[in-house]
Amino acid sequence: MQLDAENTIDEGLYSRQLYVLGHEAMQKMSVAHVLIIGLKGLGVEIAKNVILAGVKSVTLYDPAPVQISDLSTQFFLTEEDIGKPRAAVSQPRLAELNQYVPVHVFDGQLKVEDLKKYKCVVVTELPLSQQLEIDEFCHANGINFISTEVRGLFSRVFNDFGKHFEVIDATGENPLTGMVADVLKEKEGVVTCLDETRHGLEDGDYVSFTEVQGMTELNEMKPRAVKVLGPYTFSIGDTSSFSDYKSGGLFSQVKMPKYLDFKTFRESISSPKYVDSDFAKFDRPLQLHLAFQALHEFEAKNNRLPKPRNEQDAEEIWQATQQLNEKLGIKTELDEKLIKQFAYGAAGEVSPMVAVFGGLVAQEVLKSVSGKFHPIDQYMYFDSLESLPKNYPLTEENCAPIGSRYDGQIAVFGRDFQQKIADTKEFLVGSGAIGCEMLKNWAMMGLGTGANGRIFITDMDTIEKSNLNRQFLFRNTDVGQLKSVCASKAITKMNPDMHGKIETYQERVGPESENIYDDKFFEALDGVTNALDNVEARTYVDRRCVYYRKPLLESGTLGTKGNTQVVIPFLTESYSSSQDPPEKSIPICTLKNFPNAIEHTIQWARDLFEGFFKQPAENVNLYLSQPNFVEATLKQGGNQKEVLESIRDYLVTKKPLSFTECIEWARLKFEEYYNNNIQQLLFNFPKDSVTSTGQLFWSGPKRAPEPIAFDPKNPIHMDFVVFAANLHAFNFGLKGETDREYFVRELQNIKVPEFRPKQGVKIQVQENEAQQPQTSDEDELDEIISSLPPTKDFAGFRLNPSEFEKDDDSNFHIDFITAASNLRALNYGITPADRHKTKFIAGKIIPAIATTTALVTGLVCLELYKILDGKDNIEEYKNGFVNLALPFFGFSEPIAAPQLEYHDQKFSLWDRFDIQGDVTLQEIIDYFKNEHQLEVTMLSSGVSMLYSFFMPKKKLEDRLPMKMSKLIETVSKKPIPPHVRAVVVEICVNDRDDEDVDVPYVRVVIRP
């Protein structure tokens, strides 16, 4: 499957998923055969996600004929498929998703004996009696069993992974590590962390130790369970027989396997264990547990599901639920309204609910075959009843089927609301992973397909191979093409009603494209949905939505974690109202001289790459192309000498004329960074040196380094030279070489000067330590400048800077960084990292998996229903956070927009003063004085100060009669672009008590 001819995982396809699941779990998945029974919407959603993830094979079983209502959620079916077996028509389309995963159709009658060749069996569409039989067989034969279904706005899943199921990593989080400051020699040995750094451990976690001096028994000890005593201390049991602790040491959390025992489906019915999906609905799981069984009884008795909004059928299910409550001895308090709402929409199937549970259950399949992450134990029930419309009729007549592909959705929301969905104009910003899933849901919902509907998509990116693992609308043949265009074509195939209803753009949404996404564009929208992967773009779109007062749906994923946020005009805060704390940066002194973790050496190597292969080449090109480059450099200050010297070296003194000279350059750089610099550091701070307080200098986070003597037989040493030489050659347009025997021969001819440490070299020890300013002697600078060659001698000559690119495995970028980082790690006794981990950290790759993306977009679309209904109660909306690894679902009410006040007038970020017409400055001042009793003290537009009370009288006399457009153009010295209809003016005012108060901004409409 996902293994290539050399039995290694195809990292080009699975790169981001590998950071979520890891190689061990991926290898286990690569031998797992999965059977999926039932190929309506939920079954195919699960199949899609499992195939993208890369199991050994997937087999489909569903001989039932396709019906028109299946098209409500089954995105691989067309009207031409009606009457054909579901599994047979789905197979070729699912098989296109992943070349490594064969997709089969099980022909004939499925018998329990046929299940033996599968590692996991997923059932979505069988009668309960058959599910119980299948589960009994699976439980007895070590086959993992999952039962799941979606009924309208309600869904459930049940897991039975047998006895003694092993979970190899319950959370998927990186193991915690920390530095040891002290270990007590006692019955309850207490470990204290260094410098009051929180350890982050929990009771029952296991840790191991390395590099402990004195109490060396800890270094050989098997992992021990910890008992947390405080944020900086924990105990590890009896250390009384150990040697005395002296110094140093690192602790590392050890992931220990966890074992779970599952009951059979039949055993669990009367005593269900469940995971909460919404803590605000704590009373619902047991009620839904009974309601789903009552539904199965109804279906078995009547050979159909209850009719949409039919009171008689709902009453029958209500009565059956009450009887089951008594019969099974559960005796939970039942809510008749809830059970009947469940019955009313049980015949329906809506795409967002299918997406939520398709992602959730697919992740459970992966857990069952890999042991990675904690499975659901054993039930989970989920509903989104609050998505039901309140402003559209929900009657039996309005929800009855009409022979439409949207019948599954109409059964829940009604025909009138379906028309509202169709007439919606929505803007999707981004069509990558989240964008693909969002568009699939919209196609199934029929969003924008009406006479007044429209979908707008923009994405400036083209499709790469690594996208195919989670951006399921794209195929191998699409690589290199625009995402927005390919996505549009794909969903039009899914739902022909979208033909002619989609407009695609390739321009990013930003200040530079406001002539495209202008007032007319935004004002015509009903809402905006973000599918972006960076905060800067998100905050810009958020500002535009606030300005145009459009609802915004926001979401994001990180591995198994996902979040959703809904932004509603005049109700909620905006996306930009709250921000995550900034990432912790690595202190410069740690990077330069005192690394203690592989993250430090990787960042150092990443900086080294820029300093070797990008910046010097760019400086040379600037020198050759900008006549005043030297003068500009001298004015900037900083490392003037270093910049000018590098230009001289790269053009004159050290310009390589052959690849052999590039090898020499790389070899000398090895010596400089991994031997000479380390010798100098140890010369300044010998291993036995102490601080002013008497402590050893090389203690705590400071690890004493060791110089490295170059050895051509050492692969890491040679990696550095080979990759550095090739990158240096690329800078100068020379042909490279990778034959290592050739390198060994050339290296024998290179003379490496002997190094002797120098006195007086300043080395920064503390981050807040004052650094000596980098000043250069004027005569020295003049000498360097005079040695620079005339630019006319290099007409047409340019170097090739290396722009870091993590995804091109042929460019040596990641190879060099891996080698450079690991050599520095060896200098400092840090465990090196493989290429995969180095690429993840250096490339700042965001881990991703299709299951989380599918689930998150489903949650977003459940909120979209509420927006389209026009709900104006903030309590009906939900922001969500999920972690499929645990699994955990958390929902909260959005935060209300903060209120400010002036003159007893409340306002929020959604409010403003709207002034129609290109009024004069005087008219604006008069307007606020007469209409709002506010005295204008200052007016500004962008960075231009238009008015202030302390301006000179002559300037005021000139400006007061000016129209706002003329005033802004005069002060800013820039014309207002023709697409701009209104200008934004910031205003400072005093209230009637002459106090400075905050007020909303002013929008002046200067053009019709």
Summary of the structure (lengths in Angstrom):
residues: 1008
radius of gyration: 33.3
end to end distance: 60.7
largest distance: 99.3
contacts: 3321
relative contact order: 0.09
helix: 42%
strand: 17%
